Structure formats: C-alpha cells, structure tokens
Amino acid sequence: MATGSRKRALTQALFSRGSWPETQRVAEVLRRETVGGALLLAATLVALIWANSPLGGAYTRLTEFEVGPQALHLDLSLGRWAADGLLAIFFFVAGLELKREFVAGDLRDPRRAVLPVVAAVGGMAVPAVIFVLFNLRASDGALSGWAIPTATDIAFALAVLAVVSTHLPTGLRTFLLTLAVVDDLLAITVIAFFYTRELHPLFLLMALVPLGLFGLLVQKRIRSWWLLVPLAVITWALVHASGVHATVAGVLLAFTVPVIRSEAAGGPEAGPGLAEHFEHLLRPVSVGFAVPVFAFFAAGVEIGGLRGLAASLTDTVALGIVVGLVVGKAVGIFGATFLVARFTRASLDDAFRWIDVAGVAVLAGIGFTVSLLIGELAYGAGSEREAHVKVAVLVGSLLAGTIAATLLRIRNRAYRRLCAAEEVDDDGDGVPDVYQGRAQLN
C-alpha cells in the first residue's frame, strides 16, 4: 500500500486540473484581476504621458505633496502613502489568498503545492543572479537593487492574457495565479529582511498588541469593521514606525484570519470562511483602486525621448533588470518546473506541452508593482537611478509581455479546444464531466 501511494506521488501529472470548486474560484479571481490589469495599464499610461508632457512639473508636485499628522511622523507624500499605505491592502489580499490556498485549496496537497512554490523560488533566484552578474563590479551601491527583477505582476500578466484572447487551461491558470501569490509573499519577505534601513524594535513589539487583538477577534469570527479597521490601522502605523516596510503589516494581519468556518457555524461544509469573506470585500478595492493609484504615482518617469531611453538602458542596473525579467524569469520558472518533473518522475498532464509552460514562464517576467516598490527602497525616491529602474521595469515588462503573447497565440487554437472540452456537461448537473472522471482531454 505504501509503495503504491509512493508511486502515485511520483507520477503526479504536472498542471493537472484541480477540483471543480477550486476551478470556479480561480476563474472568478482571474476575471477580477484582469479588470485590475486594465486599470493598472490605464493608470501607468496616464502617469507616463503626464510626466513627459509640458505639465510634468505638476505631476512631480502632486506626487511629492505631503499630507498626514506630523506629530505621528505620518506626514508623507502622496507617492509614499500609495507605496506604504495602499499597497498594504494589496498584500493583505495576497496573504489571504495564499493562506486560503494552502489551508483549504487544492494546494493543501503537498504534491500539488510543490510545483508553484519551487517555480516561484526559481523565478526569483535566477533573475537575482543575473542582476548581480551585471553589477558585480559596480562600486556605487548598484547591487542593492538585486531583488527588483524577481517580482511578477499578476494583474498585468492577466491583462496580457485578456488582450491576446487566450483560453489558458485551468491547470496553467491556477499555476500562474498561485505562483504570483507565492512570489508576492517571497517578495515581501525580501523587503522585510533586506530593505529595512533602520529598525526600531520597540515599535515592532508594540505592533504585536493590536495585531494580537485583531487575530483574537477574527478567530472568534467577529466581523465588526469599527473594531477590526482601527486595530489594522494601528498595526500598520506601528510597523511603519519600526522601520520595517509598512506593507509587511498587511501580510501579518492576513495570516491571522481563519480560512475554515468554525464547527459551531457548520464547519468546512458550511460555506466560505472569514478569509474568503474579507477577500471578496477587499479584492475589488485592491485591484480597482489601491494598485492603480500606486501605479499612477510610481510609474511617472521623465524618459527624455529616444536619447533619454538609450541613456537609461546603458546603466548596468537597468540592463540587469531587463535581462532578469525577460530571460531570468523564464529560465528560472521553466527550469524549476523541468527539474520538478525530472526528479519526481512526474510528467505534464496530457492536455499540455512544454511550450505552454514556456509561455507562462515568460509571462511571469512582467514585473511592475513590487519591482517599482523595491527600486524605490533600494535607491531612494526621486533619484536618477530610480528613474532608470522605472524605465527598465517598463521596457522589460513590455518585452516579456510581447514574447509571451506571441508564444501563447501559437497555442491559442489548442487552448480553445481544451476549454471547450472542459465545459462539456452531459449529465446537466452543473459540473463539467472532466471533474467527475467521465471525460478525458486529448
């Protein structure tokens, strides 16, 4: 019996479809993220056009306009409020998503979880190595930006999928979403450990009090916003004062939220838990407001025409970012996936080909939100090098998106057939037959 179980584990098909409820949930998340990607793109274009117009000075003044209580050291610029405040909402939702995946989603099965986790690690490690190689001989602090090309922007990636009208199969869609969420968690961990300039432990210890109270209330399934929101804001403010980037507070708060309903409420079979409830409430705020506003304040860089673009891309930091995003991400994710298949003796699900994996791997090279955040932390807001980072992130993301769209379009017809097969429901019970073992894809 043990031998049989081990054999099944070793021959687990990569990117095999998960359960039908999980597929429905992932599809809903992707639809919302795709809308967010369109808003993100619009905000980025507005910022770029404004920053490079005769009214560019007004954009700069708006970004640097300070607001907030000075007595609490929260008199921050609007750009800083977007980076420290609004992105905390983004990371709160990402934390909820990640916890839900590993507690109640298909990824609670270690055999299904290992692939996106290993792929995310590979997709961060290889771009970081490439960046370091480009800047190994630099003596002006260039190496501090090593983590910039390691991030994947799920909203932009899904926006590309919407534009190319690709019917990405369920297994790969789930892989892309989960990989990006794990990527976000790893990125915030990197920010916390490597981009904390000055640590004030007392404030960090003080943050544990409202964080603990927040966790206690949500564990008791209390949803009262007038209790939870003030505790969350106080936690955020204390983490901000500690020197650790304030977005870390979002992840910490998310991890306290229970995923499964209590036994008194009917247990796991009684419907969505508190984590999913909060996710439904806050995901539209995150993708529809928080991230686009951050993009508006972060993406506006004065390029200076073709000459300015060429000058920016001669910086080894910019070259490391572009190559890291376009080549490093693809090699890291594809290579990690191949190694998982090689050393676990797993094989691709019959529905897929390795070119499908390559397309998703290149698509993950679209880095934006977290990449821009790390660039600001590494080199300082408003610095010349940060401007080079913005140009490099935009160019690298554009190249990765174009290449990925080309690869995915090659397989578009095959994807459409696969999706049509997945939608067959001969018995009319509302669940496609492929999720009940009555149909197989060719």
Disulfide bonds with the S-S distance in Angstrom:
none
